């Protein structure tokens, strides 16, 4: 969280260490689907926080 004009900016992130094993997971086991789900779920979480704070 960081202060900004008129409020606070909230950022959520996820980092998976880069390695040959994670590259294999990404391409063979559908890691791109997990990445898409993570982005969708993080957006939902941030929107829920916003709704509660602005209520």
ChimeraX attribute file (.defattr): number of C-alpha atoms within 10 A of each C-alpha:
attribute: neighborCount
match mode: 1-to-1
recipient: residues
	/A:1	8
	/A:2	8
	/A:3	9
	/A:4	9
	/A:5	6
	/A:6	6
	/A:7	8
	/A:8	10
	/A:9	11
	/A:10	12
	/A:11	10
	/A:12	10
	/A:13	7
	/A:14	9
	/A:15	5
	/A:16	7
	/A:17	9
	/A:18	8
	/A:19	9
	/A:20	9
	/A:21	9
	/A:22	14
	/A:23	13
	/A:24	12
	/A:25	13
	/A:26	15
	/A:27	10
	/A:28	10
	/A:29	12
	/A:30	11
	/A:31	15
	/A:32	13
	/A:33	10
	/A:34	12
	/A:35	14
	/A:36	10
	/A:37	12
	/A:38	14
	/A:39	14
	/A:40	11
	/A:41	12
	/A:42	15
	/A:43	14
	/A:44	12
	/A:45	13
	/A:46	13
	/A:47	12
	/A:48	12
	/A:49	13
	/A:50	13
	/A:51	10
	/A:52	8
	/A:53	8
	/A:54	7
	/A:55	6
